[in-house]
Amino acid sequence: MDKSENRKVSSEKFKDVSRFTRWVNQMDEKDKTLDPVKRKSKWAITIAILFLLFGLSFIWFPAVKLNSKSLEVPGQGTEIKPQKQSGNAGFEMPVDSFEQQLKIKINETSK
C-alpha cells in the first residue's frame, strides 16, 4: 500500500472524532516523520524529565505527618457480652444444607 493512500485512509478515519484526537493524530504523524535517531533521543529526554520530576515530587511534597490525638472508640466504657458461638467459625463460607446437616451430626457424635 502506498503511503499517500495510507494517509488518506487515516484522515478519513478521524473526521468524526474530537479535536483532541485529531490533534494527537497529527502530532503522531509529525513524530513518525522525524529521523529515527532524533525521535529516540526526544523520547529518551522526555522520559528522563518525567522521571526527574517524579523523583523531585518526593522532595517538594514530603509525606504528611499526622499530629492527631488517639481516637476514642464509641462505647468503649460499656462492656459487651460475647454472644454464644454456633458451631461455625466466622471465617467459614456458607455451605449447602446437606453439608450443614453433616457437620451438625458430626458435632453431636463427638460430644
ChimeraX attribute file (.defattr): number of C-alpha atoms within 10 A of each C-alpha:
attribute: neighborCount
match mode: 1-to-1
recipient: residues
	/A:1	5
	/A:2	6
	/A:3	8
	/A:4	9
	/A:5	10
	/A:6	10
	/A:7	12
	/A:8	10
	/A:9	11
	/A:10	12
	/A:11	13
	/A:12	9
	/A:13	11
	/A:14	13
	/A:15	11
	/A:16	9
	/A:17	9
	/A:18	9
	/A:19	11
	/A:20	9
	/A:21	13
	/A:22	16
	/A:23	11
	/A:24	11
	/A:25	15
	/A:26	13
	/A:27	11
	/A:28	11
	/A:29	12
	/A:30	10
	/A:31	14
	/A:32	11
	/A:33	9
	/A:34	12
	/A:35	9
	/A:36	11
	/A:37	8
	/A:38	11
	/A:39	13
	/A:40	12
	/A:41	11
	/A:42	14
	/A:43	11
	/A:44	12
	/A:45	11
	/A:46	12
	/A:47	12
	/A:48	12
	/A:49	12
	/A:50	12
	/A:51	12
	/A:52	11
	/A:53	13
	/A:54	11
	/A:55	11
	/A:56	12
	/A:57	11
	/A:58	10
	/A:59	10
	/A:60	9
	/A:61	8
	/A:62	9
	/A:63	8
	/A:64	6
	/A:65	6
	/A:66	6
	/A:67	6
	/A:68	6
	/A:69	6
	/A:70	6
	/A:71	6
	/A:72	7
	/A:73	7
	/A:74	7
	/A:75	8
	/A:76	8
	/A:77	7
	/A:78	7
	/A:79	7
	/A:80	8
	/A:81	6
	/A:82	6
	/A:83	6
	/A:84	6
	/A:85	8
	/A:86	7
	/A:87	9
	/A:88	12
	/A:89	8
	/A:90	8
	/A:91	6
	/A:92	7
	/A:93	8
	/A:94	9
	/A:95	9
	/A:96	8
	/A:97	9
	/A:98	8
	/A:99	11
	/A:100	12
	/A:101	12
	/A:102	11
	/A:103	13
	/A:104	12
	/A:105	11
	/A:106	10
	/A:107	11
	/A:108	9
	/A:109	7
	/A:110	6
	/A:111	5
